[in-house]
Amino acid sequence: MTQASSATQIPQTQAAFRRRGVMLVLASPPGGGKTTITRELMRSDAQTTVSVSATTRARRPGEVDGTHYHFVSTEKFQDMVRAGEMLEHALVYNKNYYGTPKAPVEEALSEGRDVLFDIDWQGNRQLKEMAPADVVSVYILPPSWEALAQRLHTRAQDSEEEISRRLGMAREEISHYGEFQYVIVNNDLGESVQLVHNILRAERARRERLVNLDDFVKTLKP
Ligand code: 5GP
């Protein structure tokens, strides 16, 4: 369910050893920019892949099943949860269920690919509890409340009622920024993408992620 990439031959900065992938959680209130940032990162960095969530919400125009989400019935969603197939799941905006299918994430991480998660604060909490060493979390704040409202109106894929409901939830969402390791104010999309990329590159170099590092270091001794 992760998107295809040339996964097996990953160009490594430190070619002598492998590394475990990073679980990069990008969260923001709706309209905060995380979806665009995720897409830009995916485009510019071949080592990243995106986690495609399952959801019970209706498909919006232009969304493709299996690419944007796996659109499933509530019954199917609950079956997946019961079968232990979800890494995390949550009821978002008190309305629809969203969850992260486990298998593709585990596969990507063990192959040294980084997985981007466009999930909410509840999902971040669960992932952090489950895999604290793998998770790196970034919260993206809008530059102002007005900018956020404007984004939601311009997007206008949802009804007025849905937009004002989402603005209400955005207030609640933003209050969770303190649970994230990094915070970015999304003033300029290009800069925000660069910053997230820099965070990712630094996190890749963490010693704990480097597999068989000891063997490599042994080869450095005369
Ligand atoms: P939307 O319906 O606008 O695509 O997404 C609504 C919210 O659900 C967003 O904040 C998005 O990040 C969150 N979301 C999407 N997929 C998941 C998931 O798998 N788990 C959790 N916890 N939240 C998700």
py3Dmol code that shows the C-alpha trace and the ligand (Angstrom):
import py3Dmol

protein = """\
ATOM      1  CA  MET A   1       0.000   0.000   0.000  1.00  0.00           C
ATOM      2  CA  THR A   2       3.023   2.268   0.190  1.00  0.00           C
ATOM      3  CA  GLN A   3       3.790   3.841  -3.126  1.00  0.00           C
ATOM      4  CA  ALA A   4       6.233   2.131  -5.398  1.00  0.00           C
ATOM      5  CA  SER A   5       9.821   3.296  -5.423  1.00  0.00           C
ATOM      6  CA  SER A   6      13.228   1.892  -6.236  1.00  0.00           C
ATOM      7  CA  ALA A   7      13.290   0.636  -2.692  1.00  0.00           C
ATOM      8  CA  THR A   8      15.802  -2.151  -2.659  1.00  0.00           C
ATOM      9  CA  GLN A   9      18.793  -0.168  -3.944  1.00  0.00           C
ATOM     10  CA  ILE A  10      18.715   2.896  -1.749  1.00  0.00           C
ATOM     11  CA  PRO A  11      21.491   5.416  -2.245  1.00  0.00           C
ATOM     12  CA  GLN A  12      22.920   5.840   1.243  1.00  0.00           C
ATOM     13  CA  THR A  13      24.985   8.731   2.475  1.00  0.00           C
ATOM     14  CA  GLN A  14      26.974   6.209   4.476  1.00  0.00           C
ATOM     15  CA  ALA A  15      27.046   3.379   1.957  1.00  0.00           C
ATOM     16  CA  ALA A  16      28.857   0.873   4.182  1.00  0.00           C
ATOM     17  CA  PHE A  17      25.905   0.170   6.426  1.00  0.00           C
ATOM     18  CA  ARG A  18      22.162   0.126   6.269  1.00  0.00           C
ATOM     19  CA  ARG A  19      19.777   2.280   8.228  1.00  0.00           C
ATOM     20  CA  ARG A  20      16.273   1.857   9.522  1.00  0.00           C
ATOM     21  CA  GLY A  21      13.730   4.233   8.044  1.00  0.00           C
ATOM     22  CA  VAL A  22      12.271   7.223   9.894  1.00  0.00           C
ATOM     23  CA  MET A  23       8.562   7.457  10.683  1.00  0.00           C
ATOM     24  CA  LEU A  24       7.948  11.132   9.925  1.00  0.00           C
ATOM     25  CA  VAL A  25       4.620  12.390  11.240  1.00  0.00           C
ATOM     26  CA  LEU A  26       3.438  15.650   9.716  1.00  0.00           C
ATOM     27  CA  ALA A  27       0.401  17.119  11.418  1.00  0.00           C
ATOM     28  CA  SER A  28      -1.444  20.402  11.078  1.00  0.00           C
ATOM     29  CA  PRO A  29      -4.981  21.686  11.327  1.00  0.00           C
ATOM     30  CA  PRO A  30      -6.937  21.158   8.109  1.00  0.00           C
ATOM     31  CA  GLY A  31      -5.711  23.650   5.521  1.00  0.00           C
ATOM     32  CA  GLY A  32      -2.383  23.985   7.360  1.00  0.00           C
ATOM     33  CA  GLY A  33      -0.356  22.642   4.446  1.00  0.00           C
ATOM     34  CA  LYS A  34       0.761  19.181   5.541  1.00  0.00           C
ATOM     35  CA  THR A  35      -0.699  17.418   2.502  1.00  0.00           C
ATOM     36  CA  THR A  36       1.154  19.699   0.066  1.00  0.00           C
ATOM     37  CA  ILE A  37       4.393  19.422   2.050  1.00  0.00           C
ATOM     38  CA  THR A  38       4.065  15.632   2.072  1.00  0.00           C
ATOM     39  CA  ARG A  39       3.556  15.584  -1.695  1.00  0.00           C
ATOM     40  CA  GLU A  40       6.566  17.854  -2.317  1.00  0.00           C
ATOM     41  CA  LEU A  41       8.819  15.748  -0.120  1.00  0.00           C
ATOM     42  CA  MET A  42       7.716  12.596  -1.889  1.00  0.00           C
ATOM     43  CA  ARG A  43       8.524  14.173  -5.223  1.00  0.00           C
ATOM     44  CA  SER A  44      11.941  15.461  -4.274  1.00  0.00           C
ATOM     45  CA  ASP A  45      13.295  12.590  -2.190  1.00  0.00           C
ATOM     46  CA  ALA A  46      13.425   9.044  -3.531  1.00  0.00           C
ATOM     47  CA  GLN A  47      14.008   7.557  -0.080  1.00  0.00           C
ATOM     48  CA  THR A  48      10.573   8.585   1.137  1.00  0.00           C
ATOM     49  CA  THR A  49       7.277   6.848   0.759  1.00  0.00           C
ATOM     50  CA  VAL A  50       3.874   7.870   2.040  1.00  0.00           C
ATOM     51  CA  SER A  51       1.594   5.839   4.262  1.00  0.00           C
ATOM     52  CA  VAL A  52      -1.810   5.495   2.628  1.00  0.00           C
ATOM     53  CA  SER A  53      -4.439   5.486   5.381  1.00  0.00           C
ATOM     54  CA  ALA A  54      -7.709   3.622   5.436  1.00  0.00           C
ATOM     55  CA  THR A  55     -10.775   5.744   6.095  1.00  0.00           C
ATOM     56  CA  THR A  56     -14.524   5.436   6.386  1.00  0.00           C
ATOM     57  CA  ARG A  57     -15.118   8.945   5.042  1.00  0.00           C
ATOM     58  CA  ALA A  58     -16.631   9.438   1.573  1.00  0.00           C
ATOM     59  CA  ARG A  59     -14.295   9.939  -1.356  1.00  0.00           C
ATOM     60  CA  ARG A  60     -13.966  13.564  -2.482  1.00  0.00           C
ATOM     61  CA  PRO A  61     -13.907  14.480  -6.177  1.00  0.00           C
ATOM     62  CA  GLY A  62     -10.472  13.779  -7.600  1.00  0.00           C
ATOM     63  CA  GLU A  63      -9.452  11.343  -4.877  1.00  0.00           C
ATOM     64  CA  VAL A  64      -8.288   7.940  -6.010  1.00  0.00           C
ATOM     65  CA  ASP A  65      -8.888   4.809  -3.956  1.00  0.00           C
ATOM     66  CA  GLY A  66      -5.551   3.263  -2.981  1.00  0.00           C
ATOM     67  CA  THR A  67      -3.617   6.478  -3.704  1.00  0.00           C
ATOM     68  CA  HIS A  68      -5.119   9.139  -1.433  1.00  0.00           C
ATOM     69  CA  TYR A  69      -6.816   6.727   0.942  1.00  0.00           C
ATOM     70  CA  HIS A  70      -8.151   3.221   1.042  1.00  0.00           C
ATOM     71  CA  PHE A  71     -11.846   4.001   1.214  1.00  0.00           C
ATOM     72  CA  VAL A  72     -13.517   1.284   3.246  1.00  0.00           C
ATOM     73  CA  SER A  73     -16.841   0.651   4.976  1.00  0.00           C
ATOM     74  CA  THR A  74     -17.101   1.020   8.753  1.00  0.00           C
ATOM     75  CA  GLU A  75     -17.503  -2.740   8.978  1.00  0.00           C
ATOM     76  CA  LYS A  76     -14.330  -3.411   6.986  1.00  0.00           C
ATOM     77  CA  PHE A  77     -12.453  -0.803   9.046  1.00  0.00           C
ATOM     78  CA  GLN A  78     -13.483  -2.472  12.287  1.00  0.00           C
ATOM     79  CA  ASP A  79     -12.462  -5.862  10.895  1.00  0.00           C
ATOM     80  CA  MET A  80      -8.986  -4.476  10.125  1.00  0.00           C
ATOM     81  CA  VAL A  81      -8.670  -3.087  13.652  1.00  0.00           C
ATOM     82  CA  ARG A  82      -9.802  -6.378  15.209  1.00  0.00           C
ATOM     83  CA  ALA A  83      -7.376  -8.338  13.050  1.00  0.00           C
ATOM     84  CA  GLY A  84      -4.502  -6.169  14.353  1.00  0.00           C
ATOM     85  CA  GLU A  85      -3.798  -4.798  10.885  1.00  0.00           C
ATOM     86  CA  MET A  86      -3.697  -1.145  12.000  1.00  0.00           C
ATOM     87  CA  LEU A  87      -0.669   0.563  13.470  1.00  0.00           C
ATOM     88  CA  GLU A  88      -2.930   3.277  14.890  1.00  0.00           C
ATOM     89  CA  HIS A  89      -6.475   4.434  14.317  1.00  0.00           C
ATOM     90  CA  ALA A  90      -8.714   7.241  15.476  1.00  0.00           C
ATOM     91  CA  LEU A  91     -12.098   8.843  15.107  1.00  0.00           C
ATOM     92  CA  VAL A  92     -11.258  12.226  13.595  1.00  0.00           C
ATOM     93  CA  TYR A  93     -13.513  15.288  13.964  1.00  0.00           C
ATOM     94  CA  ASN A  94     -15.916  12.961  15.779  1.00  0.00           C
ATOM     95  CA  LYS A  95     -17.059  11.808  12.414  1.00  0.00           C
ATOM     96  CA  ASN A  96     -14.981   9.348  10.396  1.00  0.00           C
ATOM     97  CA  TYR A  97     -12.472   6.664  11.239  1.00  0.00           C
ATOM     98  CA  TYR A  98      -8.938   6.877   9.936  1.00  0.00           C
ATOM     99  CA  GLY A  99      -6.148   4.359  10.424  1.00  0.00           C
ATOM    100  CA  THR A 100      -2.665   3.384   9.286  1.00  0.00           C
ATOM    101  CA  PRO A 101      -2.283  -0.095   7.799  1.00  0.00           C
ATOM    102  CA  LYS A 102       0.654  -1.772   9.522  1.00  0.00           C
ATOM    103  CA  ALA A 103       2.256  -4.096   6.957  1.00  0.00           C
ATOM    104  CA  PRO A 104       3.442  -1.559   4.345  1.00  0.00           C
ATOM    105  CA  VAL A 105       4.993   0.633   7.035  1.00  0.00           C
ATOM    106  CA  GLU A 106       6.981  -2.196   8.584  1.00  0.00           C
ATOM    107  CA  GLU A 107       8.186  -3.305   5.186  1.00  0.00           C
ATOM    108  CA  ALA A 108       9.341   0.188   4.208  1.00  0.00           C
ATOM    109  CA  LEU A 109      11.148   0.854   7.493  1.00  0.00           C
ATOM    110  CA  SER A 110      13.078  -2.395   7.372  1.00  0.00           C
ATOM    111  CA  GLU A 111      14.134  -1.588   3.803  1.00  0.00           C
ATOM    112  CA  GLY A 112      15.518   1.758   4.958  1.00  0.00           C
ATOM    113  CA  ARG A 113      12.808   3.889   3.412  1.00  0.00           C
ATOM    114  CA  ASP A 114      11.308   6.791   5.382  1.00  0.00           C
ATOM    115  CA  VAL A 115       7.547   6.805   5.774  1.00  0.00           C
ATOM    116  CA  LEU A 116       5.590  10.067   5.820  1.00  0.00           C
ATOM    117  CA  PHE A 117       2.376  10.138   7.833  1.00  0.00           C
ATOM    118  CA  ASP A 118      -0.319  12.723   7.209  1.00  0.00           C
ATOM    119  CA  ILE A 119      -2.213  11.941  10.415  1.00  0.00           C
ATOM    120  CA  ASP A 120      -3.721  13.829  13.332  1.00  0.00           C
ATOM    121  CA  TRP A 121      -2.435  14.329  16.876  1.00  0.00           C
ATOM    122  CA  GLN A 122      -4.222  11.199  18.104  1.00  0.00           C
ATOM    123  CA  GLY A 123      -2.363   9.094  15.568  1.00  0.00           C
ATOM    124  CA  ASN A 124       0.925  10.728  16.523  1.00  0.00           C
ATOM    125  CA  ARG A 125       0.314   9.913  20.178  1.00  0.00           C
ATOM    126  CA  GLN A 126      -0.285   6.251  19.387  1.00  0.00           C
ATOM    127  CA  LEU A 127       2.715   5.913  17.071  1.00  0.00           C
ATOM    128  CA  LYS A 128       4.987   7.611  19.603  1.00  0.00           C
ATOM    129  CA  GLU A 129       3.899   5.188  22.299  1.00  0.00           C
ATOM    130  CA  MET A 130       4.402   2.204  20.057  1.00  0.00           C
ATOM    131  CA  ALA A 131       7.638   3.142  18.304  1.00  0.00           C
ATOM    132  CA  PRO A 132       9.324   6.019  20.156  1.00  0.00           C
ATOM    133  CA  ALA A 133      12.698   5.363  18.530  1.00  0.00           C
ATOM    134  CA  ASP A 134      11.311   5.460  15.003  1.00  0.00           C
ATOM    135  CA  VAL A 135       8.953   8.438  15.191  1.00  0.00           C
ATOM    136  CA  VAL A 136       9.926  12.012  14.364  1.00  0.00           C
ATOM    137  CA  SER A 137       7.008  14.403  14.653  1.00  0.00           C
ATOM    138  CA  VAL A 138       6.512  17.820  13.090  1.00  0.00           C
ATOM    139  CA  TYR A 139       3.582  20.144  13.665  1.00  0.00           C
ATOM    140  CA  ILE A 140       2.819  22.667  10.938  1.00  0.00           C
ATOM    141  CA  LEU A 141       1.126  25.846  12.114  1.00  0.00           C
ATOM    142  CA  PRO A 142      -0.610  28.321   9.791  1.00  0.00           C
ATOM    143  CA  PRO A 143       0.877  31.844   9.767  1.00  0.00           C
ATOM    144  CA  SER A 144      -2.424  33.235  11.074  1.00  0.00           C
ATOM    145  CA  TRP A 145      -5.989  32.226  11.836  1.00  0.00           C
ATOM    146  CA  GLU A 146      -7.167  34.267   8.832  1.00  0.00           C
ATOM    147  CA  ALA A 147      -4.813  32.415   6.493  1.00  0.00           C
ATOM    148  CA  LEU A 148      -6.185  29.105   7.713  1.00  0.00           C
ATOM    149  CA  ALA A 149      -9.808  30.158   7.210  1.00  0.00           C
ATOM    150  CA  GLN A 150      -8.939  31.480   3.763  1.00  0.00           C
ATOM    151  CA  ARG A 151      -7.282  28.180   2.776  1.00  0.00           C
ATOM    152  CA  LEU A 152     -10.333  26.186   3.813  1.00  0.00           C
ATOM    153  CA  HIS A 153     -12.659  28.459   1.858  1.00  0.00           C
ATOM    154  CA  THR A 154     -10.511  28.466  -1.273  1.00  0.00           C
ATOM    155  CA  ARG A 155     -10.267  24.701  -1.196  1.00  0.00           C
ATOM    156  CA  ALA A 156     -14.074  24.558  -0.990  1.00  0.00           C
ATOM    157  CA  GLN A 157     -14.329  20.828  -1.537  1.00  0.00           C
ATOM    158  CA  ASP A 158     -16.517  20.648   1.519  1.00  0.00           C
ATOM    159  CA  SER A 159     -19.874  22.272   2.242  1.00  0.00           C
ATOM    160  CA  GLU A 160     -20.054  25.536   4.243  1.00  0.00           C
ATOM    161  CA  GLU A 161     -21.264  23.542   7.188  1.00  0.00           C
ATOM    162  CA  GLU A 162     -18.278  21.204   6.934  1.00  0.00           C
ATOM    163  CA  ILE A 163     -15.870  24.146   6.594  1.00  0.00           C
ATOM    164  CA  SER A 164     -17.093  25.844   9.755  1.00  0.00           C
ATOM    165  CA  ARG A 165     -17.035  22.520  11.564  1.00  0.00           C
ATOM    166  CA  ARG A 166     -13.420  22.036  10.501  1.00  0.00           C
ATOM    167  CA  LEU A 167     -12.492  25.540  11.650  1.00  0.00           C
ATOM    168  CA  GLY A 168     -13.928  24.665  15.030  1.00  0.00           C
ATOM    169  CA  MET A 169     -11.893  21.473  15.133  1.00  0.00           C
ATOM    170  CA  ALA A 170      -8.784  23.362  13.979  1.00  0.00           C
ATOM    171  CA  ARG A 171      -8.778  25.291  17.271  1.00  0.00           C
ATOM    172  CA  GLU A 172      -8.801  22.052  19.183  1.00  0.00           C
ATOM    173  CA  GLU A 173      -6.192  20.482  16.857  1.00  0.00           C
ATOM    174  CA  ILE A 174      -3.746  23.355  17.241  1.00  0.00           C
ATOM    175  CA  SER A 175      -3.847  23.021  21.018  1.00  0.00           C
ATOM    176  CA  HIS A 176      -1.863  19.776  20.595  1.00  0.00           C
ATOM    177  CA  TYR A 177       1.205  21.357  18.997  1.00  0.00           C
ATOM    178  CA  GLY A 178       3.102  20.772  22.250  1.00  0.00           C
ATOM    179  CA  GLU A 179       3.080  17.008  21.685  1.00  0.00           C
ATOM    180  CA  PHE A 180       5.321  17.347  18.634  1.00  0.00           C
ATOM    181  CA  GLN A 181       9.113  17.487  18.548  1.00  0.00           C
ATOM    182  CA  TYR A 182       9.383  20.140  15.850  1.00  0.00           C
ATOM    183  CA  VAL A 183       7.101  23.060  15.001  1.00  0.00           C
ATOM    184  CA  ILE A 184       7.094  24.947  11.706  1.00  0.00           C
ATOM    185  CA  VAL A 185       5.101  28.060  10.866  1.00  0.00           C
ATOM    186  CA  ASN A 186       4.094  27.604   7.251  1.00  0.00           C
ATOM    187  CA  ASN A 187       4.718  31.121   5.944  1.00  0.00           C
ATOM    188  CA  ASP A 188       6.240  30.001   2.707  1.00  0.00           C
ATOM    189  CA  LEU A 189       5.588  26.570   1.255  1.00  0.00           C
ATOM    190  CA  GLY A 190       9.024  26.169  -0.359  1.00  0.00           C
ATOM    191  CA  GLU A 191      10.797  27.091   2.868  1.00  0.00           C
ATOM    192  CA  SER A 192       8.593  24.768   4.905  1.00  0.00           C
ATOM    193  CA  VAL A 193       9.378  21.871   2.577  1.00  0.00           C
ATOM    194  CA  GLN A 194      13.112  22.634   2.886  1.00  0.00           C
ATOM    195  CA  LEU A 195      12.881  22.762   6.647  1.00  0.00           C
ATOM    196  CA  VAL A 196      11.046  19.440   6.908  1.00  0.00           C
ATOM    197  CA  HIS A 197      13.623  17.972   4.531  1.00  0.00           C
ATOM    198  CA  ASN A 198      16.456  19.245   6.714  1.00  0.00           C
ATOM    199  CA  ILE A 199      14.850  17.711   9.787  1.00  0.00           C
ATOM    200  CA  LEU A 200      14.513  14.407   7.965  1.00  0.00           C
ATOM    201  CA  ARG A 201      18.114  14.433   6.753  1.00  0.00           C
ATOM    202  CA  ALA A 202      19.432  15.125  10.240  1.00  0.00           C
ATOM    203  CA  GLU A 203      17.231  12.442  11.787  1.00  0.00           C
ATOM    204  CA  ARG A 204      18.485   9.887   9.252  1.00  0.00           C
ATOM    205  CA  ALA A 205      21.979  10.268  10.670  1.00  0.00           C
ATOM    206  CA  ARG A 206      20.983   9.290  14.231  1.00  0.00           C
ATOM    207  CA  ARG A 207      23.228   6.526  15.456  1.00  0.00           C
ATOM    208  CA  GLU A 208      20.336   4.388  16.708  1.00  0.00           C
ATOM    209  CA  ARG A 209      18.977   4.086  13.174  1.00  0.00           C
ATOM    210  CA  LEU A 210      22.184   2.770  11.690  1.00  0.00           C
ATOM    211  CA  VAL A 211      22.168  -0.984  11.328  1.00  0.00           C
ATOM    212  CA  ASN A 212      25.482  -2.931  11.561  1.00  0.00           C
ATOM    213  CA  LEU A 213      27.360   0.254  12.329  1.00  0.00           C
ATOM    214  CA  ASP A 214      29.712  -1.641  14.672  1.00  0.00           C
ATOM    215  CA  ASP A 215      30.871  -3.862  11.822  1.00  0.00           C
ATOM    216  CA  PHE A 216      31.635  -0.823   9.741  1.00  0.00           C
ATOM    217  CA  VAL A 217      33.568   0.900  12.505  1.00  0.00           C
ATOM    218  CA  LYS A 218      35.671  -2.262  12.997  1.00  0.00           C
ATOM    219  CA  THR A 219      36.824  -1.970   9.398  1.00  0.00           C
ATOM    220  CA  LEU A 220      38.165   1.522  10.176  1.00  0.00           C
ATOM    221  CA  LYS A 221      40.737   0.171  12.637  1.00  0.00           C
ATOM    222  CA  PRO A 222      44.227  -0.372  11.273  1.00  0.00           C
TER     223      PRO A 222
END
"""
ligand_1 = """\
24
5GP
P -9.164 14.512 5.500
O -10.519 13.900 5.694
O -9.223 16.002 5.330
O -8.392 13.843 4.404
O -8.340 14.246 6.836
C -8.851 14.615 8.058
C -7.823 14.430 9.137
O -7.588 13.041 9.353
C -6.472 15.043 8.834
O -6.045 15.756 9.989
C -5.591 13.867 8.589
O -4.249 14.129 8.921
C -6.209 12.845 9.519
N -5.830 11.485 9.134
C -5.695 10.987 7.881
N -5.321 9.704 7.915
C -5.189 9.376 9.220
C -4.803 8.173 9.893
O -4.496 7.137 9.312
N -4.810 8.222 11.250
C -5.132 9.337 11.949
N -5.068 9.269 13.285
N -5.494 10.484 11.353
C -5.520 10.512 9.994
"""
view = py3Dmol.view(width=600, height=400)
view.addModel(protein, "pdb")
view.setStyle({"model": 0}, {"cartoon": {"style": "trace"}})
view.addModel(ligand_1, "xyz")
view.setStyle({"model": 1}, {"stick": {}})
view.zoomTo()
view.show()
